[in-house]
Amino acid sequence: MDRIDRAIVHQLRQDARLTNTELADRVGLTPAPCLRRVRRLEEAGVITGYHAHVDPDRIDRGFEVFVNVNLAAKDRSTVERFESAVASYDEVVEFRRMFGLPDYFLRVATADLASFETFVTTRLEDVPGIATVDSHLTMKNIKSARWS
């Protein structure tokens, strides 16, 4: 990737709805070579898709909690069952297996505290193999990454 490819990616991360002409103007190209570069970036897997950023409050997902989970056992069967179950929950918007502790990091989005509590007690904690669940509420969101 050269400087122009990086500029294209930067501009599309800011506004994926730019027309090719607008994008070309912003990165200093004419439309045809700009479109060729965008298609090349898509084919190379640098650009993996285009997404709508949705206001979580408007879809009853404005209450976000970071959850650390540790498993009691780490055998393959327990890990696979846990990962499969948790990945299927709509409330879980980010799910990572970590090195060290905690074993897992989850970002959970619900409508409010009551719905979060219901999610934890009736779904998350029902998954076999969990040793601990540790929740963290955000006081203030200062900066969020937009890689998708």
N, C-alpha and C positions, 0 to 999 in steps of 0.2 A: 504494500500500500504506500502510495506516495502522498505528498501534501494535498493534492486535489482530492484524492479518494477520502482522505481524512476529513477534508472540508465538506464533502458530500455527506458523509456519515454524520458529521456534527449538525449540519443543516437539517437533515431528515430526522435526527433525534429531537431537534427543537420543534419541527413541524412537518410531519410526514404527509400532510395534505398539500404541500407545495406542488405547483405544476412543474413540469420539466423545464419550462421556460424560466420560471421564477428561480428554480434551483440553479439552472445554468448561469443566470445573471449573478447570483450570490457567490458562486464559486469561480467565476471568471471564465466560463466556457460558452461556446455556442450550444444550442439545444441538442444537436445530433451526437456529438461526442459525449455530452453529459449523460444522455440516455444510454449510450453504449457502456459507459462506466457504471451507471446504476445497475444495469442488467448483469454486468460482469461481477459486481459486488454481491448481487443476489445469487448468481450461480455459484460463486465461491463460498457461499454460506456466511459471508460477513453480515449481510442484511438478511435476517431470517423471517421477517414478516412486518406487517404494518398493523398497528393496534389503536383502538380508541381508548383514551384515558377517561375513566368514568368517575364521577363524584360519588365516593362510597356512601355518603350520607343519603343520597337520593335513591340508593338501592338497598337501604337498611344494612349497610356494612361499615358504618362510620366509627364504630367502637373497635379499636385495634388493641390487641394484647400480644406481647411477646411471651412465648411459653418455652421453657426449657424442660425437656423430658429425659429422664435416665431410666434405662431398662434394668430390671432385676437380673435377667439372664441375657446373654448376648450370643446364644447359639443361632445358627442360620435360620432355623424354623421360626423362632421367636422374632428375630429381626425382620424376616420376610413378611410374617403375619402383621406385625406392627406397621411396617412401611406401607403395605398394601391397604390396610384399613384406614390409616391416617391420610394417605394421599387421596383417598376417595371422598373425603369430607369437603363439601363446598366452603365451609367456614375457614378452612386452612388455605391461605393464599400464598404462603411460602413455607417450604418444608426442606430442611437440610440435615443430613447426618454429619456430625462434627467429629474432628479428631479430639481426643481427650474428653473432658467434661464441659458441658453436658453432652449426652449422647446425641440428642436431637435439638434443633432449634425450629420452632414453629412461629409463624406470624398468623394470628387468628383474627378474623374480622366478623363481627356480629353487629346487631342493631344497638345493643345496650348491655349494661352489666348483667341484667337478669338473663338475657339470652346467652351471654358468655358462660355464666354459671351453669345453665342448663346444658350447654354444649359439653362443658368439662365433665359434669357429673353423670350425664346420661349417654355420652358417646365416647369421649376421649378416655376417661378413666375405666371404661368397660373393656378396653382393648387389653387382652392378656399380656403379661410380661412387664408392665410398668412398675417401676420402683418409686419414682418421685415425679411430681409435676410442680413446676415453679413458675408462677406467672408474674409478669412485669407490665405495669400500666405506663403509658407515655404521658409525661406532664405536658410536653410541647414538642411538636415536630419541627425541627430546625431546617433539615434538608433531607430530601428523599431522592435516591437514584432512580433514573428512568433508563434502564438498559433495554427494556423490551420495546 
